[in-house]
Amino acid sequence: MDKSFDELVAEADAVDVSGWEFSWLDGRATEERPPWGYQKLMGERIGRAAMSLDIQTGGGEVLAGIPQRAAKTMVATESWPPNIKRAQENLRGKGVVVVAAEDRPPLPFADGTFDLVTSRHPVTAYWDEIARVLAAGGTYFSQQVGPDSGHEVYDFFLGPRPLGESGREPELAKAEAEAAGLEVVDLRSAELRMEFFDIGALVYFLRKVIWFVPDFTVEKYRDRLESLHEQIQADGPFVAYSRRFLIEARKPVHH
């Protein structure tokens, strides 16, 4: 017997959404992965590094899944206390030092400390600060959320907004990296299909990924949720497209 709208919503509204893992959505929602395989590429670079820094590590899940080690020191930063605790648990056995640090500058490290800086889905990339902590010849390697990612979700709940003004355009990141004195050596983009098979999956998603609908609560959006529930029942999964880009930049060696 299929669960009712009220049951699906109540269940998804009650579940714990801390941490950065989405297994609760298994079988209820899917998102295509970018073709480049960020975690594998990140691991290869960590294996070649002496001192590595992972910014905004979340609960450390991506870093924890990497078999390679930097030769000397591996550091990760995170700002949100529940994630800091989780990252320490996930990364302690890997020899990674987890540092509580705000997402905004300054990073609590000396100039030129790291030959590799990584970041998966940074809220904001502070390019001057990245350039400052990188050693000459060092690399910044990051997968970022691309322009208007998943805007179909936002549009459904809040009405359409103009596209192309999200500030997450890959070309903009390239220009900012170059302005900070870095040389962009790789830039790739992908558009990835997301599907939500029931309304509970979307409630869970919106509670966890808060920037899609910043003031989301079940009560506030009950009417929209109900009409989307009916739409899914009639037409099948709700589809949106997330966008990602990969950027790799190097700090030049000045002779």
C-alpha positions as CSV (number, residue, x, y, z in Angstrom):
1,M,0.0,0.0,0.0
2,D,1.5,3.3,-1.0
3,K,2.0,5.9,1.7
4,S,-0.2,8.9,1.8
5,F,1.0,12.5,1.2
6,D,0.8,13.1,5.0
7,E,2.7,10.0,5.9
8,L,5.5,10.7,3.3
9,V,5.9,14.3,4.4
10,A,5.8,13.6,8.2
11,E,8.4,10.8,7.8
12,A,10.8,13.0,5.8
13,D,10.2,16.0,8.1
14,A,11.2,14.0,11.2
15,V,14.4,12.3,9.9
16,D,17.9,13.6,11.0
17,V,19.5,15.6,8.2
18,S,23.0,16.3,9.8
19,G,26.1,15.1,8.0
20,W,26.6,15.0,4.3
21,E,25.5,11.6,3.2
22,F,22.3,10.8,1.3
23,S,21.6,7.1,1.8
24,W,18.2,7.9,3.1
25,L,17.3,8.8,-0.5
26,D,18.4,5.4,-1.9
27,G,15.6,4.2,-4.2
28,R,13.7,7.4,-3.8
29,A,15.8,9.9,-5.7
30,T,18.8,9.8,-8.1
31,E,21.4,12.2,-9.3
32,E,23.8,11.6,-12.2
33,R,27.4,11.8,-11.2
34,P,29.8,14.1,-13.1
35,P,31.8,12.2,-15.8
36,W,35.2,13.1,-14.4
37,G,35.1,11.3,-11.1
38,Y,36.3,14.0,-8.7
39,Q,37.2,11.8,-5.7
40,K,39.5,9.6,-7.8
41,L,41.2,12.6,-9.4
42,M,41.5,14.2,-6.0
43,G,43.1,11.0,-4.6
44,E,45.7,11.0,-7.4
45,R,46.7,14.5,-6.6
46,I,46.9,13.9,-2.8
47,G,49.2,10.9,-3.5
48,R,51.6,13.3,-5.3
49,A,51.4,16.1,-2.6
50,A,53.5,16.8,0.4
51,M,51.1,19.1,2.3
52,S,47.4,19.0,1.4
53,L,44.5,21.1,2.6
54,D,40.8,20.2,2.0
55,I,38.6,23.3,2.6
56,Q,35.0,23.0,3.7
57,T,35.4,19.2,4.1
58,G,31.8,18.8,5.5
59,G,31.8,15.5,7.5
60,G,35.0,14.5,5.8
61,E,33.2,11.9,3.7
62,V,35.0,12.5,0.4
63,L,38.5,12.7,1.9
64,A,37.8,9.6,4.1
65,G,37.1,7.6,1.0
66,I,40.4,8.3,-0.6
67,P,43.1,5.7,-0.2
68,Q,46.1,8.0,-1.0
69,R,48.0,10.0,1.6
70,A,50.0,13.2,1.3
71,A,53.7,12.6,2.1
72,K,53.9,15.0,5.1
73,T,50.6,16.5,6.4
74,M,46.9,16.4,5.5
75,V,44.7,19.1,6.9
76,A,40.9,19.7,6.5
77,T,38.8,22.7,7.5
78,E,35.1,22.9,8.4
79,S,33.0,25.6,10.0
80,W,29.8,23.8,11.1
81,P,30.2,22.2,14.6
82,P,28.1,19.0,13.9
83,N,30.2,18.4,10.8
84,I,33.5,19.2,12.6
85,K,32.7,16.4,15.0
86,R,31.8,14.0,12.2
87,A,34.9,14.9,10.2
88,Q,37.1,14.2,13.2
89,E,35.5,10.8,13.6
90,N,35.8,10.0,9.9
91,L,39.3,11.3,9.4
92,R,41.1,10.5,12.7
93,G,42.2,7.1,11.5
94,K,43.5,8.6,8.2
95,G,45.9,11.0,10.0
96,V,44.1,14.1,8.9
97,V,44.2,17.1,11.1
98,V,40.7,18.7,11.2
99,V,40.7,22.5,11.9
100,A,37.6,24.4,12.9
101,A,37.7,27.5,10.6
102,E,35.2,29.9,9.3
103,D,34.3,29.6,5.6
104,R,35.3,33.2,5.0
105,P,38.9,34.5,5.1
106,P,41.4,34.3,6.5
107,L,42.4,30.7,6.5
108,P,44.4,30.0,9.7
109,F,47.6,29.0,7.8
110,A,50.8,30.8,6.8
111,D,51.5,31.9,3.3
112,G,52.7,29.2,0.9
113,T,52.0,26.3,3.3
114,F,50.3,23.8,0.9
115,D,51.3,22.3,-2.4
116,L,47.7,21.1,-2.9
117,V,44.4,22.7,-1.9
118,T,41.1,20.9,-2.7
119,S,37.5,21.8,-2.1
120,R,34.3,20.0,-3.2
121,H,31.3,22.3,-3.5
122,P,32.7,25.3,-1.7
123,V,30.0,27.8,-0.8
124,T,32.4,30.5,-2.1
125,A,35.9,30.1,-3.4
126,Y,38.0,32.9,-1.9
127,W,40.7,33.0,-4.7
128,D,43.1,35.5,-3.1
129,E,43.1,33.4,0.1
130,I,43.6,30.1,-1.9
131,A,46.5,31.7,-3.8
132,R,48.0,33.0,-0.5
133,V,48.2,29.5,1.2
134,L,49.4,27.7,-1.9
135,A,53.1,27.2,-2.3
136,A,54.7,28.3,-5.6
137,G,54.0,25.6,-8.1
138,G,51.1,24.3,-6.0
139,T,47.7,23.3,-7.2
140,Y,44.1,24.1,-6.4
141,F,41.6,21.4,-7.4
142,S,37.9,21.8,-6.9
143,Q,34.5,20.6,-8.0
144,Q,32.0,23.4,-7.7
145,V,28.3,23.9,-8.1
146,G,27.6,25.3,-11.5
147,P,25.2,28.1,-12.7
148,D,21.5,27.9,-11.9
149,S,22.0,24.4,-10.6
150,G,18.7,22.6,-9.9
151,H,16.8,25.8,-10.6
152,E,13.7,23.7,-11.5
153,V,13.3,23.0,-7.8
154,Y,13.5,26.7,-6.9
155,D,11.2,27.7,-9.7
156,F,8.5,25.2,-8.6
157,F,8.4,26.5,-5.1
158,L,9.2,30.2,-5.5
159,G,8.5,31.0,-9.2
160,P,11.0,31.4,-12.0
161,R,14.0,33.7,-11.7
162,P,16.3,35.0,-14.4
163,L,19.0,32.5,-15.4
164,G,22.6,33.3,-16.0
165,E,23.0,35.5,-13.0
166,S,23.9,33.0,-10.3
167,G,27.5,34.0,-10.0
168,R,28.5,30.4,-10.4
169,E,29.5,30.5,-14.1
170,P,32.7,28.6,-14.8
171,E,34.1,31.4,-16.8
172,L,33.7,33.7,-13.8
173,A,35.6,31.3,-11.6
174,K,38.4,31.2,-14.2
175,A,38.6,35.0,-14.4
176,E,38.7,35.3,-10.5
177,A,41.4,32.6,-10.3
178,E,43.5,34.5,-12.9
179,A,42.9,37.8,-11.1
180,A,44.4,36.2,-7.9
181,G,47.5,35.2,-9.9
182,L,46.7,31.6,-10.6
183,E,46.9,29.9,-13.9
184,V,43.8,27.8,-14.8
185,V,44.9,24.5,-16.3
186,D,41.6,22.6,-16.5
187,L,37.9,23.7,-16.6
188,R,35.1,21.3,-17.4
189,S,31.3,21.5,-17.0
190,A,28.5,19.0,-16.7
191,E,24.7,19.0,-16.5
192,L,23.3,16.2,-14.4
193,R,19.8,14.8,-14.3
194,M,18.1,14.6,-10.9
195,E,14.9,12.6,-10.3
196,F,12.7,12.6,-7.2
197,F,10.3,9.6,-7.1
198,D,8.2,10.7,-4.2
199,I,7.4,13.9,-2.2
200,G,9.2,12.6,0.9
201,A,12.5,12.5,-1.0
202,L,12.1,16.2,-2.0
203,V,11.2,17.2,1.6
204,Y,14.3,15.5,2.9
205,F,16.4,17.1,0.1
206,L,15.1,20.6,0.8
207,R,15.7,20.3,4.6
208,K,19.2,19.1,4.0
209,V,20.3,21.3,1.0
210,I,19.0,24.5,2.4
211,W,20.1,26.9,-0.3
212,F,17.6,25.7,-2.8
213,V,14.6,27.1,-1.0
214,P,16.2,29.1,1.9
215,D,13.0,29.5,4.0
216,F,11.7,26.0,3.4
217,T,9.5,24.4,6.0
218,V,6.8,21.8,5.4
219,E,4.2,24.0,6.9
220,K,5.1,27.0,4.9
221,Y,5.1,25.1,1.6
222,R,2.4,22.6,2.3
223,D,0.3,23.6,-0.7
224,R,3.1,23.5,-3.2
225,L,4.2,20.1,-1.8
226,E,0.7,18.8,-2.1
227,S,0.4,19.8,-5.8
228,L,3.9,18.4,-6.5
229,H,2.8,15.1,-4.8
230,E,-0.2,15.0,-7.2
231,Q,2.1,15.8,-10.2
232,I,4.5,13.0,-9.3
233,Q,1.6,10.5,-8.9
234,A,0.2,11.5,-12.3
235,D,3.3,12.1,-14.4
236,G,6.2,10.2,-12.7
237,P,9.4,11.6,-11.1
238,F,10.0,15.3,-10.6
239,V,13.1,16.1,-12.8
240,A,15.7,18.8,-12.3
241,Y,19.2,19.4,-13.6
242,S,22.1,20.1,-11.3
243,R,25.2,21.6,-12.8
244,R,28.8,21.1,-11.7
245,F,32.2,22.3,-12.9
246,L,35.7,21.1,-12.3
247,I,38.5,23.7,-12.0
248,E,42.2,23.2,-11.6
249,A,44.5,26.1,-11.1
250,R,48.2,26.4,-10.5
251,K,50.3,29.0,-8.6
252,P,53.1,29.9,-10.9
253,V,56.7,29.5,-9.9
254,H,58.4,32.8,-10.1
255,H,62.1,32.7,-10.9
